[in-house]
Amino acid sequence: MVRSATLLDPTTRRIVRALDADPRATVGGLAESLGIARGTVQSRIAQLFDGRTLRPQSVTVPPEALGYSIRAIVTAEVDQDRFDEAMVALREIPTIIECLATSGQNDLLCQVVARDTDDLYDVGQRILRCPGIRRTATSIVLKELIAYRTTPLLEA
């Protein structure tokens, strides 16, 4: 079940943009720099932690800083009768940093990281051994051209 995020009004968007620019900003500092009452800033930030608005996992530490120099996209076809089993098993693979359900020829698109090509091979084999996974295809990411971003959406 997909939970929809709370729609951000212009004031909350300003606060989020300011936090993107300076994640360590204090409530008082934000209130002063944005010209918004401190209580408003504090309540808007509290609302962001509703479990639907802010991403629940850290995306600030690049995998390279943890020794994972290779990133790849793995697409997978899943036996629909075993989909839940497959997801339980895939969640146990820590080097899968994102997994999306897709339409079309493949059912899943997983972003994975690996320390080297041997490690990538092992990650791919581990995915293939998950119950319900019929086949996979792996593409190595050569260069990140546009990083995950929402700032342009906040500014729109």
C-alpha positions in Angstrom: 0.0 0.0 0.0 1.4 3.4 -1.0 1.0 6.2 1.5 0.8 9.6 -0.2 3.0 12.3 1.2 1.6 15.5 2.7 1.4 18.3 0.1 3.7 21.1 1.2 2.4 24.6 1.3 4.7 27.6 0.3 5.8 28.3 3.9 6.8 24.7 4.5 8.6 24.6 1.1 10.7 27.6 2.2 11.6 25.8 5.4 12.6 22.6 3.6 14.7 24.6 1.1 16.4 26.3 4.0 17.1 23.0 5.7 18.4 21.6 2.4 20.9 24.5 2.3 21.8 24.1 6.0 20.6 20.8 7.6 22.1 21.9 10.9 20.1 25.1 11.1 18.3 25.7 14.4 14.6 26.4 14.6 15.4 29.9 15.9 17.9 30.5 13.1 15.4 29.4 10.5 12.7 31.6 12.0 14.9 34.6 11.9 16.4 34.1 8.4 13.0 33.3 6.9 11.0 35.9 8.8 8.6 33.3 10.1 7.4 32.9 13.8 9.5 30.3 15.7 6.4 28.3 16.7 5.4 28.1 13.0 8.8 26.8 12.0 8.8 24.3 14.9 5.3 23.0 14.1 6.0 22.7 10.4 9.2 20.7 11.0 7.3 18.4 13.4 4.7 17.8 10.6 7.4 16.8 8.2 8.1 13.8 10.5 4.7 12.3 9.9 6.1 9.1 8.3 5.0 10.1 4.8 6.8 13.4 3.9 10.5 13.1 4.7 12.3 10.1 3.3 12.8 7.6 6.2 16.4 6.6 5.3 19.5 8.6 5.1 20.5 9.5 1.5 23.3 11.8 2.6 26.1 9.3 2.9 27.4 8.3 -0.6 28.0 4.5 -0.8 31.5 5.3 -2.1 32.3 6.7 1.4 31.5 3.3 2.8 33.7 1.4 0.3 31.1 0.6 -2.4 32.6 2.0 -5.5 30.3 0.3 -8.0 26.7 1.1 -8.5 24.4 -1.0 -10.8 20.8 -1.2 -11.8 19.4 -4.7 -11.6 16.0 -5.4 -13.2 14.1 -8.6 -12.2 11.2 -10.6 -13.3 9.2 -12.1 -10.4 6.8 -15.0 -10.2 3.8 -13.1 -9.0 2.6 -15.9 -6.8 5.9 -15.6 -4.9 6.2 -11.8 -4.9 5.9 -11.3 -1.2 8.5 -14.0 -0.6 10.8 -12.3 -3.0 10.5 -9.0 -1.3 11.2 -10.5 2.1 14.4 -12.1 0.7 15.5 -8.9 -1.2 15.1 -6.8 2.0 17.8 -9.0 3.6 20.4 -8.0 1.0 22.0 -4.8 2.4 23.6 -3.8 -0.8 20.2 -3.2 -2.4 19.8 0.5 -1.7 16.5 0.9 -3.5 13.9 -1.3 -5.1 11.0 -0.1 -7.2 8.0 -2.0 -8.6 7.8 -1.2 -12.3 5.4 -1.8 -15.2 6.5 -3.4 -18.4 8.8 -6.3 -19.1 10.4 -6.3 -15.7 8.7 -6.2 -12.3 11.4 -4.7 -10.2 14.2 -2.2 -10.6 16.8 -2.4 -7.9 19.7 0.0 -7.4 22.6 -2.0 -5.9 26.1 -1.2 -4.7 29.2 -3.3 -4.6 32.8 -3.0 -3.6 34.2 -4.4 -6.9 33.0 -6.5 -9.9 33.4 -9.8 -8.0 31.2 -8.4 -5.2 28.7 -7.2 -7.9 28.6 -10.7 -9.3 27.9 -12.1 -5.8 25.1 -9.5 -5.3 23.5 -10.6 -8.6 23.7 -14.2 -7.7 22.2 -13.6 -4.3 19.3 -11.7 -6.0 18.8 -14.7 -8.4 18.6 -17.1 -5.5 15.7 -15.2 -3.9 12.5 -17.2 -4.0 10.3 -16.1 -6.9 13.0 -14.3 -8.9 12.9 -15.7 -12.4 15.6 -13.7 -14.2 17.6 -10.6 -13.8 19.6 -8.2 -16.0 22.4 -6.0 -14.6 23.7 -2.6 -15.9 26.6 -0.9 -14.3 26.2 2.8 -13.6 29.1 4.6 -15.3 28.4 8.1 -14.0 25.7 9.9 -12.0 24.6 12.7 -14.3 21.8 14.1 -12.2 21.7 13.1 -8.6 18.4 12.5 -6.7 16.9 15.9 -6.1 13.7 17.6 -5.1 14.9 21.2 -4.7 13.7 22.1 -8.2 10.3 20.8 -7.2 10.3 22.8 -4.0 11.1 25.9 -6.0 8.4 25.3 -8.7 
